[in-house]
């Protein structure tokens, strides 16, 4: 069986077996609660579990942050994740000439959606090499990016002339209340420690600012169909409206939810039952309004 796997898959499988043999704790990576329920298994070695306290759906074995960084810098670059690969200079020149319109990196629909919340300064958390950040700049924002993969951050600085931070020490040095808008797109489901991100967002947003989080919809029809396949080597959590509503308000946010298309109307949790028919899209969009101070 191992002979049929790619080298990276073999490494990950052996890592998982090692974590299990070492007795890695099944504590929740968000709230440290020791009790969780098994939701399902994927490829025999991965388990999707639901914390009985905060309701986070998480993968076991769990990731260590530095191991995750190494993976995203060196091996997270496949046909299934085209947003992460670096374009050739020829392809980049064509994308820049069209301002990314019609390219594989055209995020104009999401940019227009975010513009509806106003503001002048914007942080994109997890900006890859800056293709969306460049489109936000074109839309009139004063932009900053944060990207955990140093090669991608360097590419965006060099070829798109963007301000992209790559170390948590750098973003920790940014003054409080620096951004009117924080945007993060298909990033949070990769993070081993969500508390770090939520604390950061709450600190960096201006009073009344807006946080827009886009993630795979962990409570939609696609998630119901996939089950434990929602988690993988890349996806360490499956995020739901229930999890956000139970936990993110603690950081001073008022939350609303929607799925694509982006012409829809966000609703608060009381207006939905969080059943698949209420949030039917593949993407869950969480709009978190920061308290006015």
ABEGO torsion letter per residue (X at the ends): XAAABBAAAAAAAAAAAAAAAAGBBABBAAAGBABBBBAEBBGGABBBBBBAAAGBBBBOBBBBAAAAAAAAAAABBBAABAAABBBBAAAAAAAAAAGGBGBAABAAAAAAAAAAAEEABBBBBGAEAGAAAAAAAAAGBBBBBBBABAAAAAAAAAAAGBBBBABAAAAAABBBGABABBBBBGAAAABABAAAAAAAAAAABBBGBBBBBBBBBAABAAAAAAEAAABBAABABBBBAAAAAAAAAAAGBBBBBBBOBAABBBBBAAABAGBAAABABABBBBBBBBBAX
